[in-house]
Amino acid sequence: QVQLVESGGGLVQTGGSLRLSCAVSGSIFSINAMGWYRQAPGKERELVAHFSRGGSTNYADSVKGRFSISRDNAKNTVRLQMNSLKPEDTAVYYCHALYSSINYWGRGTQVTVSS
């Protein structure tokens, strides 16, 4: 069983920065893959940034060079540093983990970027 709790969302102006955190219950060493997805109103959920179990990272083209995913194994935390935010980044951001072939999701945190 894996539980994920996001924090760090909020309202920011265009060009600003936010850092999201995901606290993971249990050891993240046991998790096959984890990272961040987002869902904007009227759109499908999409991958933002993700770690594979081997440690490689994958970013959506729309966030490359602006967002950075990191993990703190000692604190069982995964973070998403978001810089140079744009209005099109506005969405609910979800932490995701794949463990024993089961997808786990957090409840999400709202990120709103004003123009």
N, C-alpha and C positions, 0 to 999 in steps of 0.2 A: 504494500500500500504506500502510495506517495501522496503527500499533500503539498500544494504550492500556494503561497500567499504573496501577491504582488503589492508593491508600494512605490510611491514616487511620482505618480502622475500629477497633472495639474494644468493650469492655464499659463501659456507663455506667448510672447510676441514672436513674430517672424524673425528668424535669425538667432533666437535664443536657444538655450540648452536645458535639458532635463536628464536626470538619471533615474532609471527604473531599477528596482531590486526585486528579486524573487527568492523568498526563503523556502527552502526545501526540507521537508521532514525526512528523516532517514539519511543514509549516506549517499551522496551524489556519485560516489564511485560505482554504485550498483546500477546506475541509470545508463541506458544505452545511448540516448540522445536527448538533448534539451536545449531550449532557447525561447525565442519570442515570436509570436504571431500578432497580427492586428486585424481589426475589422472595422471598417468605416460604415456609416449608415447606408443601407441599400447595396452594399458590396459584400463579396465573399471574404471569408477569413483568408489572410495571406501570410506567408512566411516573411519575417523581417530579418532575423539572424538566428543561427543555430549552430550548436556544437554537435559533432558526431562523437561516438564513444572514443574514437581514436584521437580526438582533440582537434580535428580540423574544423574550420568554420565555414559557414555559407551565409552570404548576405543577399538580400534582394537587390537587384540592380538600382532601384530607386533610392537606396540608402547607402550604397557603397561610398566610402570616403567621408561620410557624415556620422554614421552610427558605428559603435564598437561594442562587441559583446565580450564579457569577461566572466571568470568564475573564481570563487574563493572556496577551495575545497575545505579549508579549516572551518569556515563559517557556514558551509552548505548553502551558499548564495550564488546566484547568477545575476549579473547586472547588465544593463543596456545603457550605455552613454549615448545620448542623442544630441548632436550639435547641428548648428545651421538649420534649425527646424523650419519647415514650410507649412502653409495651411493644409496642403494635401497629406501631411503626416497626421492630421487629426483623426483619431480612431480610439477604440478601446483596445488596449494592448494586453495580450494574454501570455502568461508563462506556460510553457508546454514541456512535458517530459514523457519519454517512451521508456517503459520498464516492463520487462517480461511480456512484450508484444501488446501491452495495453497503453493507450494514450491517456495521459492525465493532464488536466487543465486547471489553472487558477481561475478565480472569478473575474479577473480583469481589472485594469485601472485605466481611467479616462485620461487621454492626452488631447488637449485642445490648443491649437496654434492659431492665434489671431493675426489677421493681415493688417 
